[in-house]
């Protein structure tokens, strides 16, 4: 749990939806508000049904500095998000998602190319967001699934980085993700999208084994798993990841979070 003075926290809403409070900044990630039993469209004839109820709803949201969106799939930005998120709220996302949101009236999209940087200024603080490339659709599925991005988030105070985290987005493991460390520096936290999601019989997000590969590669002091049991297309439950990490004795702390719970992101 997070203490009362903790300045870097995550509140888990389910799937990939989190509220990140990073110093004076508040970000909402991948807003998904539909309830258990409802379905969302993933495109190209693909649907998925939600198995859980969300722990964060639009009426629960504080004032937001930005929405961070991995990609424009219905389980990451659903019909309720379209209807309820203020169209002046900055949305930091891929170029493809930004174009689609702009066509629906969202007027403050930041369309990032891989490794491009977007900054949000505050009272003596800066939040730097660096877009990290990802692979959601391997091989032929690259033409079916939308482009995705992960994000490195860096909290600056007085010119110094006081916390650095990586939200993976819906990507598969690739060894070149080690470039995150080369470009941005060592991480304090990794927020890993897992679940081993299946589309047309092919795995399109990290399963337990790939998630452990990523933790071994990046060696963060804290890893927080999300995106693993909320939809019927998930094929690799959280236990797969927990077991892999334990068996490999991967250094760092695995910090699981329940829906509705707030945890610290500091080691």
N, C-alpha and C positions, 0 to 999 in steps of 0.2 A: 504493500500500500504506500501511497505518497503521504509524506508528512505535511503539516500545515505551511511550512516555509519552503517547500520544494518548488523550484522555479522551472523545472522541465518535467512535464508529466504527460501521460497518455490515458485517456478515457476510452474504453472499448465499447463500440456500439454494435459489433457483430460484423461478419464478413470482413471487408477491408475498411469499414467506416470507423474512424477514430477522431477524437478531439485532441489535438496536440496543443498544449500550452507551453510555449517556449519563451521564457522570460516574459516580456510584455506582449507577445504575439500569440494569437489564437488561430489555428488552422483546422479546418475540417477536411478529412481525407475521404475520397470515394463515397459520396453520400448515397446510401441505400436504405430506404425507409419502408419498403413494402413489408407486409406481414406474412406470417407462416401460411403456407398453402397457396400463396399467389405466385404467378409466373412472370418472368421477364424474358424479353426477346434479345437474343444475342446476335441476330443477323444471319443471313444465308440459310434460313429455315431452322435455326437452332434456338431452342427454348430451354429454360431451366426453372425448377420450382424451389421456392424457399422452404426450408425445413424448420426455421426458428423465427421468433419474433425479434425485431430490433430493440436494442436498449437505448438508442438515441433517436428521437423523433424531431421533426422541425420545430415544434414548440419548446423543445429543450435547449435549442441552440443559443449560445451567447452571441454577442457581436463578433463577427469574423473579420480577420485581416485578409484571409484568402481561403479558397478551396483548392486543395491539391488533388488532381485527378490523374490516375495512372493511364486510363484510356476510357473510351466511351462505349462501354458495354452496359446492359441494363442492370447488372448486379453491382455496378460501380457508380452509375448515375441513372436513377430510375425515373419513372413518370412523376413520382411525388417530388423528387428533386427539381424537375423541370417546373413544376407548379409552384413551389414554395421558396426556392432560393432566390434572393433578391438579384435582379439582373444587373445591378451595379457592383455586386461582389466580385472582386478579382478571382479569376479561375486560372490556375497555373497548370498547363497540360500540354499535350502534343499538338502539333500543327493541325493534324486531321481533326482532333476533337475540338480544338478552338474554332475551326471553320464551321463545324456543325453547330456548336453552341451559339456562335455569332449569328448564324442564320435563324436561330430561335429567339434572338433578342438579347442575348447576354453581351453586354457592352464593354466588359473589362477583362477579356481573355488575354492571357500571355501565352503565345504559341512558341514553345521552346523546341529547338533542334537539339540533337544529342550533344551534351557537354556545354550547352549554352546556359548562361547564368541570368537569374532574375533576382532583384533585391527589393526588400521591403524595409523602409526606414521607420524608426520609432524614436522614443524619447531616450536618447543616448545609446540606443541599440540598433543593430541591423540584422535582419534575417536574410541570409543568402541561400537561394535555391538553385542547385545545379542539376540539370536534366541528365539522367544516366540512361543509355540505351538498354533495351531489353529485347528478348525473343519470346513472343507469346505464341506465334504460329510457326512451328518448325517446318521446313521443307515446303510442300505444296500448300500447307495451311497458312503460309505467310500471305497468300492472296485472299484468304477467307476471313482471317481475324485482323482486327485493327492494329496499327502500330501502338506500342506501349512505351512508357517511360518509368524509370525509377527516379528517385530524388535524393540528393544529398542536401541536408538542411544544416546550416551552420549559424549559430548564434554568436554575434560579435558584440563585445562591449569594450569601449576604449581601444578599438583596433585589434583586440585579441579574440580568438575563438574560445568561447567558454563551454561549448558543447557542439558535438558534430554527430549527426545520425544519418542513416541511410534507410529510406523506405524503398523496398525493392520493386514495388509494383508487380504486375502479373508477368513475371519473366521466368523462363527456364534457367537453370544453372549453366553458365558458360565460363571457362577459365579466364576469359578476357575481362570478366567483371572485376578482377583484381586491379584493373586500371582505376577503379574508384580510389584506392589507396594512393596510387601514383599521382593522380591529379588533385586529390582533395586532402590527403593526409589520413592519419589513423582515426578510426571511428570510436565513438563512445558507445553507440547503440546501433543495432540492425533491427529493423521491423520487417519481418520476412513474410511475404505472401506465399502460402503453401497450398496444400490440399490435393496436389496431383490431379488437377481438373482434367476431365476427359472431354474432347470434342471430336466427333467422328471416329472414336476409338483411339485417338492419339492424345498423349499427355501434353498439356499446354501451360501448366504452372508447376512449380517445384513440388515434388513429393518429399517424403521424409528423407530419403537418401540424398537427393539433390540439395535440400535445405541444409543438411549436415555438411555437404561438400562446400557450400557457400560460407558457413560459419568457420570451417577449417581454413578456407582461403582468406577471409577478411579478419578473423581473430578479434571480434569485438568483445569488450568486457561484458556487455549485456546484449542478449538477443530476445526479442519479443515476437512470438509467432502469432499471426492472424490469418484469416482467409483459409479455413480448413474444414468447416462442418456445416455451413449455413445453407448449402444448396445441394441438389441431388446429383450434380455432376462431379462433386468431389469424390475421389477414389482413394485418397491417402489421409487417414485421420491423424489428429495431433499426436496420438501415441506412437505412430511410425517415426515421427521426427524426434520425439523425446527419447525413444529407444536408441535410435541411431546416434544421437549426440552422446548419450550415456555410454554406449558400447565403445565409441571411439575415444572417450575421455577428452572431448574437445574442451580446451580452456575457455574460461568465461562463464557467466551465469546465464542459464536459461530461465527467463522470467515470464511465466505464463500469466494470462490475464482473463478473468471471467467477463462476460458481457455485463456492462454497467459498472465495472470496477475501474478505479483510477489508480495507476501505479506510477512510480518514479522511473524516469529514463536515465538517471545518473547511477554510476557504479557505486 
